[in-house]
Amino acid sequence: MDKKDLQNLLEQVARGSVKPEEALLQIKVEPYKDLGFAKVDTHRGIRQGMAEVIYGAGKTKEQILKIAQTMVLDHEKTVLITRMSQEAADYVGKEMDLHYDSHSRTGVIGEMPTPDGVGRIVVATGGTSDIPVAEEAALTAEIYGNEVLRLYDVGVAGMHRLMDHVEDIMSARVIIAIAGMEGALASVIGGMADCPVIAVPTSVGYGANFGGLSALLSMLNSCASGISVVNIDNGFGAGYLASMINHLEGKRKE
């Protein structure tokens, strides 16, 4: 049950179409399902407006399947699985209607919601090599009900590529800037946009990149205002935060 389901239930009680004791029974379920190896947080959608996400790395394919089945049985309309291996996807796909993106290693079970965010989220990458992280961010944002525009391979090595999309940058509600190497894309976009910019450093780069550390430090030290930074390769975290911002009341999509 998410916030919308809870609100609908309470409205039914107010109209008298559902008895209070019946509503209480629906609400009074355990706040998590204990599977032994995992405690599935079935009330997270009510508390935060977004359901729990399955982090696939480190879990067996059997564990992923059991958690996903539990969430679906608890009436979760969409289940997101991040960092999911191809092996796990093949296994879960035999039992459930799974849509798997091998590029970002992201799995989705259930229907994609109709976008209901205030505006549009732009996901931009410095290079093509950053796309796997970008797709994790973009799919996460779409699963949480956002319109997403992808601007890939618009890094500072060819500024004209980014400048061709100035209108898209300036009309966005939130921008996710994803880059490896020296991570300069976030600073450039931050100097152009009037909305929050979420910077995602990636592990793309040569030796002195230190697995994304150079891009992370560059983004943390950006002179452009309005930039926040998530962890290296954390596309999911960026997409989640962008969705939260895009669902806040305030600046409306024209």
RAGIBEL-V556162 format. One record per pair of residues at least 12 apart in sequence whose C-alpha atoms are under 8 Angstrom apart, sorted by the first residue. I is the first residue (numbers start at 0). J is the second residue. Records with the same first field share a line. If there is no record, write none. Layout:
# RAGIBEL-V556162
I: J ; J
This chain:
# RAGIBEL-V556162
0: 41 ; 42 ; 44 ; 45 ; 73 ; 74 ; 75
1: 42 ; 43 ; 44 ; 45 ; 48 ; 49 ; 50
2: 44 ; 45 ; 46 ; 48
5: 45
8: 22
9: 22
30: 42
32: 69
34: 66
36: 62
37: 66
39: 51 ; 66 ; 69 ; 70
41: 70 ; 73
49: 143
50: 75 ; 78
52: 78 ; 79 ; 80 ; 81
53: 66 ; 67 ; 78 ; 79 ; 80 ; 81
54: 80 ; 81 ; 82 ; 83
55: 80 ; 81 ; 82 ; 83 ; 84
56: 81 ; 82 ; 83 ; 84
59: 87
60: 86 ; 87 ; 88 ; 90 ; 91
61: 91
63: 87 ; 91
64: 91
76: 109 ; 110
77: 107 ; 108 ; 109 ; 110 ; 111 ; 142
78: 107 ; 108 ; 109
79: 105 ; 106 ; 107 ; 108 ; 139 ; 142
80: 105 ; 106 ; 107
81: 104 ; 105 ; 106 ; 135 ; 235
82: 103 ; 104 ; 105
83: 104 ; 105 ; 106
84: 104
85: 101 ; 104
88: 106
95: 108
96: 108 ; 109
97: 109
102: 130 ; 131 ; 134
103: 130 ; 131 ; 132 ; 133 ; 134 ; 135
104: 131 ; 135
105: 135
111: 141 ; 142 ; 144
112: 141 ; 142 ; 143 ; 144
113: 144 ; 145
114: 141 ; 143 ; 144 ; 145 ; 146
115: 144 ; 145 ; 246
116: 144 ; 145 ; 146 ; 242 ; 245 ; 246
117: 172 ; 245 ; 246 ; 247 ; 248 ; 250 ; 251 ; 252
118: 145 ; 146 ; 171 ; 172 ; 245 ; 250 ; 251 ; 252
119: 145 ; 146 ; 147 ; 148 ; 171 ; 172 ; 173 ; 245 ; 252
120: 140 ; 145 ; 146 ; 147 ; 148 ; 171 ; 172 ; 173 ; 174 ; 175 ; 241 ; 245
121: 147 ; 148 ; 149 ; 150 ; 167 ; 168 ; 171 ; 172 ; 173 ; 174 ; 175
122: 136 ; 137 ; 147 ; 148 ; 149 ; 150 ; 151 ; 174 ; 175 ; 176 ; 177
123: 149 ; 150 ; 151 ; 152 ; 153 ; 174 ; 175 ; 176 ; 177
124: 150 ; 151 ; 152 ; 153 ; 154 ; 176 ; 177 ; 178 ; 184
125: 151 ; 152 ; 153 ; 154 ; 155 ; 176 ; 177 ; 178 ; 179 ; 182 ; 184
126: 151 ; 152 ; 153 ; 154 ; 178
127: 151 ; 152
128: 203
129: 177 ; 178 ; 179 ; 201 ; 203
130: 151
132: 177 ; 201 ; 232 ; 233 ; 234
133: 177 ; 234
134: 234
135: 234 ; 235 ; 238
136: 233 ; 234 ; 235 ; 236 ; 237 ; 238 ; 239
137: 149 ; 234 ; 238
138: 238
139: 235 ; 238 ; 239
140: 238 ; 239 ; 241 ; 242
143: 239 ; 242
144: 242
145: 242 ; 245
154: 178 ; 184
155: 183 ; 184 ; 187
165: 191
168: 188 ; 191 ; 192
169: 191 ; 192 ; 193 ; 194
171: 192 ; 194
172: 194 ; 195 ; 245 ; 250
173: 194 ; 195 ; 196 ; 197 ; 241 ; 244 ; 245
174: 194 ; 195 ; 196 ; 197 ; 241
175: 196 ; 197 ; 198 ; 199 ; 237 ; 238 ; 241
176: 188 ; 196 ; 197 ; 198 ; 199
177: 198 ; 199 ; 200 ; 201
178: 199 ; 200 ; 201 ; 203 ; 214
179: 200 ; 201 ; 202 ; 203 ; 204 ; 208 ; 211 ; 214
180: 201 ; 202 ; 203 ; 204 ; 205 ; 208 ; 211 ; 213 ; 214
181: 208 ; 213 ; 214 ; 217
182: 200 ; 213 ; 214 ; 215 ; 217 ; 218
183: 214 ; 217 ; 218
185: 197 ; 198 ; 218 ; 221 ; 226
186: 218 ; 221 ; 222 ; 223 ; 226
187: 223
189: 223 ; 224 ; 225 ; 226
190: 223 ; 224
194: 225
195: 225 ; 226 ; 227
196: 225 ; 226 ; 227
197: 226 ; 227 ; 228 ; 229 ; 237 ; 241
198: 218 ; 226 ; 227 ; 228 ; 229 ; 237
199: 215 ; 228 ; 229 ; 230 ; 231 ; 232 ; 233 ; 234 ; 237
200: 212 ; 214 ; 215 ; 218 ; 228 ; 229 ; 230 ; 231 ; 232 ; 233
201: 214 ; 215 ; 231 ; 232
202: 231 ; 232
211: 231
212: 231
215: 228 ; 230 ; 231
